[in-house]
Amino acid sequence: MALSSGQLLGPVIGGVLYEYEGYFQVFLPAFGLLIVEIVLRLLVVEKRRASMTSLGGEAPSTETSEPEYQRDACAQEAGGPDKSMVEPAEPLGVEAQLLLSKAPIARPTNAFLILLACPRFLVAITGLFIMNSIACGFDGVLAPYIHDAFDLKSTHAAALFLAMALPNMFVAPVIGALTDRYGTKLPIAAGCTLAAPTLFLLRFIVPGTSLPFVKLMVVLVFVGMSLACIMPPLGVEASKVVDAIERDQAGVFGPNGPYSQAYGLAYFAVAAGGLVGPLYAGYLRAWLGWEAMSLSMAILSSILFGLVVLFIGEQSGLVQKLSARVEEGEQDR
C-alpha cells in the first residue's frame, strides 16, 4: 500500500504545485522527503547494537572463555590426559572406506537460480512488473492526453491520480486480510478480472466524449481498486514460494535463507516496471494512439489472469505436473 500510494500520490502533489507555484517548487517535497529518509536511516538501531545496549553497553566478557590450547595445557599440568597424546582410532575397514569414497558431495546451491526456476515465483515477479508498468504508464500519458484531448489543466490530472490512489490506500489493507485468510490466487484473479474491462473502457474516452473528466475519474477508481487487489498478494506470493521450497527441501538455501534475494528480485521487477511503464505507454500512445495503448494494457491484464490461474497457489495442477516431470527426469538420470 505504501509503495503504490507513493507512486500515485506523487503526481497529485506535483500537479498542484506546478499549477499554483511553478516548476521549481515541484521538486521541494522530494528534497524534503530525501532528508527525512536519511535522518530516519541514521536513527535505525542495528540488531547487534541493540543487543549490546540491552547488556548495559558493555562488550561480552571474554575472561571465562579460554582458548582450546590453554585448556589443554592446564589439563596437562594438572595431570589430566593430553589430547595430542590420545591414541588414534582404529583404521576403517575396506568396505567403510569404499562407502565413504562413493558418498555424494553436497554442492552449494544458488538461491538465485532456484527461485528463477520456480514457475510460481516467475509469475509473481512478472505480475509485479506488468501491473507496475501499467500503473506508472499513466504517469507518462495521462496528463498530456487530457491536455491535448480535452484541454484540461494539471490540477485535473492531479484529481485523476488521486482517484487512482485513494482506492489503493483503503482497499489494500482489506485485500491483505483476505489474502491471509483465503490465499493469494483469489484476490489476484479478482483484480485481473476487474482490471481488464476497466482498462479496455479507457479507449472509448476520446475527444468528443461527453463529460470526459467524470468518466475518466470513475474508470480510474476501478483501475486503482484492481491494482490494490493484485500488487500486495503478488508480493506475498513471492515470499510463500520461498517457504514452500524450504518446506519441501529443508536447508537447500543454506543457513541464511534466500529471503533477501527473493525480495530483491521482487523489487527489481517493480523498479523495472516503473522504468518501462512510462516509456511503453508514452511511445505507444504517440505511435498508435490512446485506444491502442488502453487495449494493450487490457491484454496484459488478461494474460496475467491466465498465468495466475495456471501457476499461482500451492494447489495448482499444472505446477504439480511440471514438478512431477522434473522429479521423474532426475530419477532417470
Protein Blocks (a to p, Z undefined) as FASTA:
>chain_A
ZZmmmmmmmmmmmmmmmmmnojklmmmmmmmmmmmmmmmmmmpccfklmmmmmnoopacd
fklpccfklmmmmmmmnopacfklpccdddddfklmmmmmmpccdddddfklmmmmpmkl
mmmmmmmmmmmmmmmmmmmmmmmmmmmmnopafklmmmmmmmmmmmmmmmmmmmmmmmmm
nojklmmmmmmmmmmmmmmmmmmmcghiahkllmmmmmmmmmmmmmmmmmmmmmmmmmmm
mmmmmmmmghklojnopmlmmmmmmmmmmmmmmmmmmmmmmmmmmmnojklmmmmmmmmm
mmmmmmmmmmgojklfklmmmmmmmmmmmmmZZ
